[in-house]
Amino acid sequence: MFSAAESGRAPDRMHVSSGSGVLPWVITASSSGGTARACRARTYSADMSDVLHVKGRVLVGPDEVRDELWVVGGRVSYERPRTAAHEITTVTGWVLPGLVDAHCHVGLDAHGPVDAGTAERQALADRDAGTLLIRDAGSPSDTRWIDDREDLPKIIRAGRHIARTRRYTRNYAYEIEPADLVEYVGREAVRGDGWVKLVGDWIDRDADDLTACWPRAEVEAAIAEAHRLGARVTAHCFAEDSLRDLVEAGIDCVEHATGLTEDTIPLFAERGVAIVPTLVNIATFPKLAAGGEAKFPGWAAHMRRLHERRYDTVRAAYDAGIQVYVGTDAGGSLPHGLVAAEVAELVRAGIPPLDALSATAWAAREWLGRPGLTEGAPADLVVYGDDPRADVRALAQPLRVVVDGKVIA
């Protein structure tokens, strides 16, 4: 496998043959030229010799397919560049914009923050799975150094989790009381990349169940402060009783959302609140319940009920018009690189395959304000041997990953 970290440039020649008999596409590559970088932002050389030519089934959108695109100076173009001839190597496959994991934690493991080497391995695992845009839904680690790496996914950060005292996983969050919520939300709104992450509910040991973490007045003021500073707010929520206050307070998204009911689903749809179900994480609920049942039987029973109805919950949300996006919750107890598995879970829940695919591709990028395979966009794309629109399981086997116009995996 070629690694840009090893050589710093794309290979002059490459050859991949899947033997699947599907439509060919072509990469035309020149390794001359460079890519300039700036702190927290990637800039691109205008050197016209730095070219890729991609031909085949370029899936620009759910209903838009093109026969080819060009990459010049790391950016997408649909006009043939005026350059000298280049060496051409043919590959078979379909092309998608780099996939989105809208709930991921780079720099975090089950015990808290990790060192830079571990964070790098996490980001590489996501990249090699085709995830090239990550919404990091809370991390205590400073991963800004990733912005200066041309071979790693782009990250949209939500700062560090904000939780109630002793009401979240140890070493993950700022643990505070309601009186300090506005201050901390304002701080993380500035520290992050346009998002803030709250812990909306968690186990209350005295109640032996999941309960809401924040009073209504404080959460309203905190969300208003985030919006004033130009940030959106999302919240971890497993249970039912935290949802209405958060939505009526103006929250933009809810993570997991296993507690959605026929009473709150219409409210989410009316207010335009998105959800990121993280079904690959919800699959762990029975194990969590078994581990805590001796001390907290009420909580364990509740977690099992949420798990049992998880697919019905997601499908009901989708049917009501709630926007559903792909997120894996990797980085806590789960490994990275699970984006294909999460898309397959959404399909299993009853979301049509094309919409499940869009939830990690076109729609997800639009929601996060990042371009796909549009003119002038950074050339972040993934190539597959089979049509992922026909079978989302194709996402589990990317043939090539291209970041900023360079074939790196």
Disulfide bonds with the S-S distance in Angstrom:
none
